[in-house]
Amino acid sequence: MSVRPNSTAFMAQAMHVDNPHRETFHKFFECWISEQNSYLEDLVSAANNHNQTGNDDAVLVPLIERVIRHYEQYYRAKSNWENRDAVSMFSPTWRSKLEDAFLWIGGWRPTLAIHLLYSKSGIQVEAKLGDLIRGLTTGDLGDLTPNQIKRIDELQKNTINEERVLSEKLAKEQEAVADSSMVELSNAVSEMIRNETGGDDSENEKKVDSMLDSKNNKLEELLHMADDLRLKTLKAVVEILTPIQTVYFLIAAAELHLRLHEWGKKRDANVAESIGGAHTNDSNLHVHDVTV
């Protein structure tokens, strides 16, 4: 098994700092991502060994438990960080712009886990269609039983309903930015600036801080609820699947997460390089014009 950086120890040490920088969670995330990549290698190896030797599914359980604990560790660390800086979780610097485009309340949409399961199941059905026609079982996600499909469908319906509730709560918080108290305070401060009256800035700052803290607390609560639903959905999917099916599901989840992260970072780097090159060309053009 690969030697992994210890993200748990890193975050435990960071949380003892009174005022940790925002980049602290960024560093933790990169450490956690590295661990996830190592776990992916373990999962692929376990799946290959299972196929070659026909090992009992029970030997896969300890690995599955370690991977699930790794997800739990991420959400514990994220929850601790949300208590300190909830707003940053809505625009995380440690994710690419591509990943940002698909975020839902600071993370992946819980129903994504179910869509991923069905997508991987379809791919594995197609790959082993000949075996299935001959009545041979594959044991992977292409071999979901009618009872499993029924339970997954029910999970999907319940998860969609819970997502809808949280989405509505978020919409209310977003609309509350223009509630009467916010508008009244923004107008009062603006009038002071325009008139240069030199009013009681400290009093207004207290009102602003109090109001923003209140909204931050509601956003923090929403983040906690969304993260709880994400983890609950992941565990519910695993509970429905057999151990070897779970291994294939966790492989697909890790691959999708890691590849999107890499693709997004590469695109961001290419855009930054393109913009930098454009600025350089503009500068050269200006110099040429002046010389002429």
N, C-alpha and C positions, 0 to 999 in steps of 0.2 A: 504494500500500500504506500502511496506517495506521502512524503512528509509535507504537512500543510502549515502555513502561517496560522498563528493562533489568534483569530479575530475576537474570540471571547475575552482573552486576556487583554488584548488591545483596548477593547471598549470599556472593560472594567476599570482599567487604569485611567482612561480618558474621562470617565464620568466622575472621577474624584477631583478633577480640575474645576475650580469655581466658575470660570468663564471660558469654556473651551471654544476654540474657533469653529466656525461653520464647516471648515474643511476637515474637521476631525471625523465627522460621519462619512465624508467622502473617502478618507483613507480606510476607515473600517469597511466600507462597501467594496472597495477594491480588494481588500484582504478576503472578504467573504466570497467575492466572485472567484478569486483564485482557488479557494477551498471548494467551491461548487464545481469548478473544472476538474479538480482531483476526484471528487465524488462521482462525476460523470464517467471518468475512466474506470472507476471501481464498478459502476453499474453496468457498463458495456462489457467489462471482463466477466462479471457475474452472469450476464445473459448469455454470453458465448459459451461459458463453461457449462451452464445449465443445458444448453442445446446439444452440446457435444457429449456430455456424460449422463444426461438425464437425471441430474441430482434432485433430491427431494426439495420441494419448495421451501421447506423449513429452514434450510441453510441460508436462504435469502433474507429471512426476517431480520436478523441483527443489522445487516447493511441498510435495509429499508428504515429501520428505527433510527439509525444514525443520521440518515439523510433528512428524515422528518424533524429530528431534533435540530439539525442545522437550519432548517426553515424557521423553527420556533425561536432559535437563538437570534435570527435576523429580526424577527418581529418584536422580540423583547428589547433589543438594542434600539430599534426604530421607535418603540413606544417611549423609552426613556428620553430619546432625543426630541420627540414630539412634545414632551413635557417642558422642554427648554426652549424649543423654537419650532412651533407647529407650522408657521407660515413657510419656512424654508422647504418643508416637505411637499409643498404644492408646486415648487419650481426648483427641484433638486439639481444642484450643480454637478453631481456625480453621474448623472444620466445624460445621454446624448439628446439632441433635439428630435431625432427620430423617435426615441423612446418617449420623450415628453408628449409627442403628438398622440400617443395611445394611452396615456395615463388617465385613470379614473380615481379621483379623490386620493391622489398621492401614490398610486400603485396600479397593478394590473386589475382589470375588471374580473371579479370572481367567476363569472360564467365562462371566462376564457379557458379555465381549466377543463370545463366540460366540452367546449368546442375543440380543444386540443385533443381530448380523449377520442372524440368521434372522428376527427381528421386522421389520427394515427391508426385507429381501428380500420378505417376505410383503406388506408395505404397497405396495411398488413393483410386485409382480406384479399385485395387485388393481387398482392405478391404471392399468395398461396391459394389462389382460387382453384387450381387443379386438385390440391389435396382436399379442400373442402367439398368439391363435387364428388370425390370418391368416398366421402364420409369420414375422412381422417381429421382428427382434431389438431389444432396448431398450438393451443395453450397460451397464445399471445393475445393481443387486443383484437385480433381478427376472429377470435373465438369467444366473443361475449355471449353469454347465455340469455334466453328470453327474460329470465328473472333479473339478471344484471341490467339489461337494457331498460326494463321497467323501473328499477330503482334509480338509474341514472336520469331517466326522463323526469321522475318525481323530484329528484334533487335539483334538476335544472329549473323546473317550475318554481320551486320554493326559493331558489337563489335569485331568480329574476325578480320575484316579488320583494325580496329583501333589498336588492339593488335599487329598485324603484323607490322604496321608502327613503333610502339614504340620498338618492339623487334629488328627491323633492326637498329633503332637509337642506342640502347644499344650495339648491335654487333659492330657498328662502333666505339663507345667509347672504347669498350674493345680492339679492334684491334689497336686503337690509342696509346695504352700503348707502342707499339713497333714502333711508327712513328720516322722519322729521327731526330726530335728535342730531343725526349726522349733518343734515342740511343746515339746521339752525347753527350748529357749532362752526361749520365751515364758513357760513356767512358772517358770523361774528368775528372770526379771526381775519377774514378777508377785509372786512370793514376797517379793522384796526390797522391793517397793512396799508390800505388805500389812504386812510385819513392820517396815518402816522400819529395816532393819538398817544402812543406810548402807554397803553393800558396795562393791566396786570397780566403780563405774559406768563408768569408762573402759575397763575390760577387757570389760565386757558390750557397751559401745558398739562396740568393735572387732569383737566377734563378730557383732553385728547387721549392721554395715556390710559385713563380709566375706561374710556369708550373702546379704544383699540384692544385693551387687555380683555375686555368682555367678549369682543368678537373673536379674538385669538383663542379664548377658552372654548368657544363653541366650535371653532374649526378643529381644535385639538380633539374634542369629543368625537367629531365626525371621523377624523383620521383613525382614532382608536376603533370605532365601530366598523369602519371599512376594512381595517387590517384584521380584525377578529373574523369578519366574514370571509376574507381571503383565505385565512388559515383553516377556518372551519370547513370551507368548501374543499380545499386540498385534502384534508383528512377524511372527509366524507367520501370522496372519490376513491381514495386508497382503501377505505373500509369495504367498498363494494367489490374491488378487484381481488384476484388471487395474487399471491406473492410475485410470480413471474410476470403477470400482467402489470402489477404495480411497478416492477423494475422497468418495463418498457415505457410506461407512462412517465416515470420520473426521468428517464433518459430523454424523452421527447420534450419535457418541460425544461430541463437544463439546456438542451441543445437550442431550443427556441430563444430562451433568455440570453444565453451567452452569444449566440450569433447576432441577434438584434443589437445587443450592446456593442459588439465589435463593428458591425456594419454602420451603426450610427456614429460611432467615434471616427471611423474612417471618412464618412461623408462630411462630418464637421471639420475634420482636418483638411479635406480637399477644398471645402468652401472657404476656410480661413486662408489657405494658400492662394486660392483664386483671387480673393479680395486683396490680399497683400500684394499679389502680382499686379493687379489693376492699379493700386495706389502707386506702386513703383513706376509703372508706365506713365501715369498721369504726371508724376513728378518730373520724369525725364522729358515729357512733352513741354511742360512749363519752362524747364531749363533751356530747351531748344528754342522755344519762342522768344525767350529773353535774349538769348545769344544772337538770334537773327535780327 
